[in-house]
Amino acid sequence: MNRFTMLLLAIVVTGASAFTIREAAGSGYKVGDTATDFTLRNVDDKMVSLRDFKSAKGFIVIFTCNHCPFSQAYEDRIIALDKKYEAKGYPVIAINPNNPAKQKDDSFELMKVRAREKGFTFPYLFDDGQKIYPQYGATKTPHVYVLQKEGKALVVKYIGAIDDNYEDESAVKQKYVENAVDALLGKKDIPVKETKAIGCSIKA
């Protein structure tokens, strides 16, 4: 291999690596992006799309699951979010992104059991085939995306954690999702638009 061939090979490898890094860094939605709608099966066996919620002003989309201790720690707070904001136009839409072949506790049948046991007041959808969570860029359970309707578009307004303390609700100092939705309802700037989601890795 002569010097010219080695130089050309180095350029190609470097370029390919840079593309891969850029592609990975750019995956999923960012704040300000327009989210696409989806149609997923709910635990009541009905198909659900965001366009079904005609009167909604937006959505609190939460990727969560059955087995993850972080998700379990937040279940009561997720129910409280839906009870507080569904009537104000921002219902919770929960989506289980996990592959049940990798985590059997997150099967569709066990989702039905969990939703019944906890008394979920919101749709609990199954990302069958795992096509939706990569579009959003979710990596954890729970991982939250607050969306707002702007005309026919669904604009991403907040991405990240529910609050700043998954272990102890009484010690929470920052309610990120509540602050974001309250700001949208009050037509004010969202104080914190992005935080790091803390939870279990999604099982692909």
Buried (B, 14 or more C-beta within 10 A) or exposed (E): EEEEEEEEEEEEEEEEEEEEEEEEEEEBBEBEBEBEEBEBBBBEEEEBEBEEBEEBBBBBBBBBBBBBEBBBBBBEBBBBBBEBBBEBBBBBBBBBBBBBEEBEBBBBEBBBEBBEEBEBBBBBBBBEEBEBBBBBBBBBBBBBBBBBBEEEEBBBBBBBBBBBBBEEBEEBEEBBBBBBBBBBBEEEEBEBBBBEBBBBEBBE
